Amino acid sequence: MLNPRFFEEMAAKLNEALASSPAKDFEKNARALLAQGFARLDLVTREEFDVQAKLLSHALEKLAALEARVATLEARLGEQQKTALPTD
C-alpha cells in the first residue's frame, strides 16, 4: 500500500515546479488579458443584476395593477355612457 506522505510530497513538488514554470506566467498573462477584455465589455456585477431584476419585477407588478385599474375604470365609463345616452 502507498504511503499518504508520498502523495503529499509529490503534490508539493508539482506545485513548486508549476510555480517556477512558464505556465505560471502564462496563467497570469491570461488572467490579465481576460480581465481587460471583460472591462471593455461593460459587464455588470451579479449584485447590480439582481437589484435591476428586482426593480423590473416590481415595475411589472405595478404595471399589471395599473392595467387592471384602467380596465375597470374604462368599463365603468362605458356603462355610464350607455345609461346617459337618450333612447329613441
PyMOL CGO cylinders between C-alpha atoms (Angstrom):
from pymol import cmd
from pymol.cgo import CYLINDER

trace = [
    CYLINDER, 0.00, 0.00, 0.00, 1.25, 3.51, -0.80, 0.3, 1, 1, 1, 1, 1, 1,
    CYLINDER, 1.25, 3.51, -0.80, 2.26, 5.91, 1.88, 0.3, 1, 1, 1, 1, 1, 1,
    CYLINDER, 2.26, 5.91, 1.88, -0.05, 9.03, 2.10, 0.3, 1, 1, 1, 1, 1, 1,
    CYLINDER, -0.05, 9.03, 2.10, 3.01, 11.14, 2.75, 0.3, 1, 1, 1, 1, 1, 1,
    CYLINDER, 3.01, 11.14, 2.75, 4.26, 10.14, -0.71, 0.3, 1, 1, 1, 1, 1, 1,
    CYLINDER, 4.26, 10.14, -0.71, 1.25, 11.85, -2.30, 0.3, 1, 1, 1, 1, 1, 1,
    CYLINDER, 1.25, 11.85, -2.30, 1.73, 14.98, -0.18, 0.3, 1, 1, 1, 1, 1, 1,
    CYLINDER, 1.73, 14.98, -0.18, 5.39, 15.19, -1.21, 0.3, 1, 1, 1, 1, 1, 1,
    CYLINDER, 5.39, 15.19, -1.21, 4.51, 14.67, -4.87, 0.3, 1, 1, 1, 1, 1, 1,
    CYLINDER, 4.51, 14.67, -4.87, 1.84, 17.35, -4.71, 0.3, 1, 1, 1, 1, 1, 1,
    CYLINDER, 1.84, 17.35, -4.71, 4.25, 19.78, -3.07, 0.3, 1, 1, 1, 1, 1, 1,
    CYLINDER, 4.25, 19.78, -3.07, 6.90, 19.08, -5.74, 0.3, 1, 1, 1, 1, 1, 1,
    CYLINDER, 6.90, 19.08, -5.74, 4.38, 19.52, -8.54, 0.3, 1, 1, 1, 1, 1, 1,
    CYLINDER, 4.38, 19.52, -8.54, 3.15, 22.82, -7.08, 0.3, 1, 1, 1, 1, 1, 1,
    CYLINDER, 3.15, 22.82, -7.08, 6.72, 24.03, -6.75, 0.3, 1, 1, 1, 1, 1, 1,
    CYLINDER, 6.72, 24.03, -6.75, 7.52, 23.04, -10.33, 0.3, 1, 1, 1, 1, 1, 1,
    CYLINDER, 7.52, 23.04, -10.33, 4.39, 24.74, -11.61, 0.3, 1, 1, 1, 1, 1, 1,
    CYLINDER, 4.39, 24.74, -11.61, 5.10, 27.92, -9.66, 0.3, 1, 1, 1, 1, 1, 1,
    CYLINDER, 5.10, 27.92, -9.66, 8.53, 28.29, -11.25, 0.3, 1, 1, 1, 1, 1, 1,
    CYLINDER, 8.53, 28.29, -11.25, 7.48, 27.23, -14.74, 0.3, 1, 1, 1, 1, 1, 1,
    CYLINDER, 7.48, 27.23, -14.74, 6.36, 29.33, -17.70, 0.3, 1, 1, 1, 1, 1, 1,
    CYLINDER, 6.36, 29.33, -17.70, 2.83, 28.00, -17.11, 0.3, 1, 1, 1, 1, 1, 1,
    CYLINDER, 2.83, 28.00, -17.11, 2.51, 30.32, -14.08, 0.3, 1, 1, 1, 1, 1, 1,
    CYLINDER, 2.51, 30.32, -14.08, 3.45, 33.33, -16.22, 0.3, 1, 1, 1, 1, 1, 1,
    CYLINDER, 3.45, 33.33, -16.22, 1.01, 32.21, -18.88, 0.3, 1, 1, 1, 1, 1, 1,
    CYLINDER, 1.01, 32.21, -18.88, -1.75, 31.97, -16.28, 0.3, 1, 1, 1, 1, 1, 1,
    CYLINDER, -1.75, 31.97, -16.28, -1.02, 35.50, -15.01, 0.3, 1, 1, 1, 1, 1, 1,
    CYLINDER, -1.02, 35.50, -15.01, -0.98, 36.90, -18.53, 0.3, 1, 1, 1, 1, 1, 1,
    CYLINDER, -0.98, 36.90, -18.53, -4.17, 35.05, -19.49, 0.3, 1, 1, 1, 1, 1, 1,
    CYLINDER, -4.17, 35.05, -19.49, -5.97, 36.36, -16.41, 0.3, 1, 1, 1, 1, 1, 1,
    CYLINDER, -5.97, 36.36, -16.41, -4.86, 39.92, -17.11, 0.3, 1, 1, 1, 1, 1, 1,
    CYLINDER, -4.86, 39.92, -17.11, -5.93, 39.64, -20.74, 0.3, 1, 1, 1, 1, 1, 1,
    CYLINDER, -5.93, 39.64, -20.74, -9.34, 38.26, -19.78, 0.3, 1, 1, 1, 1, 1, 1,
    CYLINDER, -9.34, 38.26, -19.78, -9.85, 40.94, -17.14, 0.3, 1, 1, 1, 1, 1, 1,
    CYLINDER, -9.85, 40.94, -17.14, -9.01, 43.62, -19.70, 0.3, 1, 1, 1, 1, 1, 1,
    CYLINDER, -9.01, 43.62, -19.70, -11.41, 42.10, -22.22, 0.3, 1, 1, 1, 1, 1, 1,
    CYLINDER, -11.41, 42.10, -22.22, -14.22, 41.88, -19.67, 0.3, 1, 1, 1, 1, 1, 1,
    CYLINDER, -14.22, 41.88, -19.67, -13.64, 45.51, -18.67, 0.3, 1, 1, 1, 1, 1, 1,
    CYLINDER, -13.64, 45.51, -18.67, -14.15, 46.56, -22.30, 0.3, 1, 1, 1, 1, 1, 1,
    CYLINDER, -14.15, 46.56, -22.30, -17.42, 44.64, -22.50, 0.3, 1, 1, 1, 1, 1, 1,
    CYLINDER, -17.42, 44.64, -22.50, -19.01, 46.91, -19.87, 0.3, 1, 1, 1, 1, 1, 1,
    CYLINDER, -19.01, 46.91, -19.87, -20.41, 43.99, -17.87, 0.3, 1, 1, 1, 1, 1, 1,
    CYLINDER, -20.41, 43.99, -17.87, -22.39, 44.38, -14.64, 0.3, 1, 1, 1, 1, 1, 1,
    CYLINDER, -22.39, 44.38, -14.64, -21.79, 42.60, -11.38, 0.3, 1, 1, 1, 1, 1, 1,
    CYLINDER, -21.79, 42.60, -11.38, -24.16, 39.93, -10.11, 0.3, 1, 1, 1, 1, 1, 1,
    CYLINDER, -24.16, 39.93, -10.11, -25.30, 42.28, -7.34, 0.3, 1, 1, 1, 1, 1, 1,
    CYLINDER, -25.30, 42.28, -7.34, -26.17, 45.02, -9.85, 0.3, 1, 1, 1, 1, 1, 1,
    CYLINDER, -26.17, 45.02, -9.85, -28.04, 42.49, -11.99, 0.3, 1, 1, 1, 1, 1, 1,
    CYLINDER, -28.04, 42.49, -11.99, -30.03, 41.22, -9.00, 0.3, 1, 1, 1, 1, 1, 1,
    CYLINDER, -30.03, 41.22, -9.00, -31.01, 44.77, -7.99, 0.3, 1, 1, 1, 1, 1, 1,
    CYLINDER, -31.01, 44.77, -7.99, -32.18, 45.56, -11.53, 0.3, 1, 1, 1, 1, 1, 1,
    CYLINDER, -32.18, 45.56, -11.53, -34.09, 42.28, -11.74, 0.3, 1, 1, 1, 1, 1, 1,
    CYLINDER, -34.09, 42.28, -11.74, -35.95, 43.13, -8.50, 0.3, 1, 1, 1, 1, 1, 1,
    CYLINDER, -35.95, 43.13, -8.50, -36.74, 46.62, -9.78, 0.3, 1, 1, 1, 1, 1, 1,
    CYLINDER, -36.74, 46.62, -9.78, -38.06, 45.20, -13.04, 0.3, 1, 1, 1, 1, 1, 1,
    CYLINDER, -38.06, 45.20, -13.04, -40.20, 42.66, -11.22, 0.3, 1, 1, 1, 1, 1, 1,
    CYLINDER, -40.20, 42.66, -11.22, -41.67, 45.38, -9.02, 0.3, 1, 1, 1, 1, 1, 1,
    CYLINDER, -41.67, 45.38, -9.02, -42.35, 47.59, -12.05, 0.3, 1, 1, 1, 1, 1, 1,
    CYLINDER, -42.35, 47.59, -12.05, -44.08, 44.74, -13.88, 0.3, 1, 1, 1, 1, 1, 1,
    CYLINDER, -44.08, 44.74, -13.88, -46.30, 44.05, -10.87, 0.3, 1, 1, 1, 1, 1, 1,
    CYLINDER, -46.30, 44.05, -10.87, -47.21, 47.72, -10.64, 0.3, 1, 1, 1, 1, 1, 1,
    CYLINDER, -47.21, 47.72, -10.64, -47.90, 47.86, -14.39, 0.3, 1, 1, 1, 1, 1, 1,
    CYLINDER, -47.90, 47.86, -14.39, -50.26, 44.87, -14.17, 0.3, 1, 1, 1, 1, 1, 1,
    CYLINDER, -50.26, 44.87, -14.17, -52.12, 46.51, -11.28, 0.3, 1, 1, 1, 1, 1, 1,
    CYLINDER, -52.12, 46.51, -11.28, -52.44, 49.77, -13.19, 0.3, 1, 1, 1, 1, 1, 1,
    CYLINDER, -52.44, 49.77, -13.19, -53.65, 47.97, -16.32, 0.3, 1, 1, 1, 1, 1, 1,
    CYLINDER, -53.65, 47.97, -16.32, -56.35, 46.25, -14.29, 0.3, 1, 1, 1, 1, 1, 1,
    CYLINDER, -56.35, 46.25, -14.29, -57.35, 49.57, -12.73, 0.3, 1, 1, 1, 1, 1, 1,
    CYLINDER, -57.35, 49.57, -12.73, -57.59, 51.25, -16.15, 0.3, 1, 1, 1, 1, 1, 1,
    CYLINDER, -57.59, 51.25, -16.15, -59.70, 48.37, -17.48, 0.3, 1, 1, 1, 1, 1, 1,
    CYLINDER, -59.70, 48.37, -17.48, -62.08, 48.71, -14.51, 0.3, 1, 1, 1, 1, 1, 1,
    CYLINDER, -62.08, 48.71, -14.51, -62.36, 52.47, -15.00, 0.3, 1, 1, 1, 1, 1, 1,
    CYLINDER, -62.36, 52.47, -15.00, -62.95, 52.06, -18.73, 0.3, 1, 1, 1, 1, 1, 1,
    CYLINDER, -62.95, 52.06, -18.73, -65.70, 49.53, -18.04, 0.3, 1, 1, 1, 1, 1, 1,
    CYLINDER, -65.70, 49.53, -18.04, -67.39, 51.92, -15.58, 0.3, 1, 1, 1, 1, 1, 1,
    CYLINDER, -67.39, 51.92, -15.58, -67.13, 54.78, -18.04, 0.3, 1, 1, 1, 1, 1, 1,
    CYLINDER, -67.13, 54.78, -18.04, -68.60, 52.63, -20.80, 0.3, 1, 1, 1, 1, 1, 1,
    CYLINDER, -68.60, 52.63, -20.80, -71.56, 51.71, -18.59, 0.3, 1, 1, 1, 1, 1, 1,
    CYLINDER, -71.56, 51.71, -18.59, -72.10, 55.33, -17.58, 0.3, 1, 1, 1, 1, 1, 1,
    CYLINDER, -72.10, 55.33, -17.58, -72.11, 56.39, -21.21, 0.3, 1, 1, 1, 1, 1, 1,
    CYLINDER, -72.11, 56.39, -21.21, -74.67, 53.68, -22.06, 0.3, 1, 1, 1, 1, 1, 1,
    CYLINDER, -74.67, 53.68, -22.06, -77.05, 54.84, -19.36, 0.3, 1, 1, 1, 1, 1, 1,
    CYLINDER, -77.05, 54.84, -19.36, -76.55, 58.52, -20.23, 0.3, 1, 1, 1, 1, 1, 1,
    CYLINDER, -76.55, 58.52, -20.23, -77.49, 58.07, -23.89, 0.3, 1, 1, 1, 1, 1, 1,
    CYLINDER, -77.49, 58.07, -23.89, -81.07, 59.09, -24.67, 0.3, 1, 1, 1, 1, 1, 1,
    CYLINDER, -81.07, 59.09, -24.67, -83.24, 56.34, -26.02, 0.3, 1, 1, 1, 1, 1, 1,
    CYLINDER, -83.24, 56.34, -26.02, -85.35, 56.99, -29.12, 0.3, 1, 1, 1, 1, 1, 1,
]
cmd.load_cgo(trace, "trace")
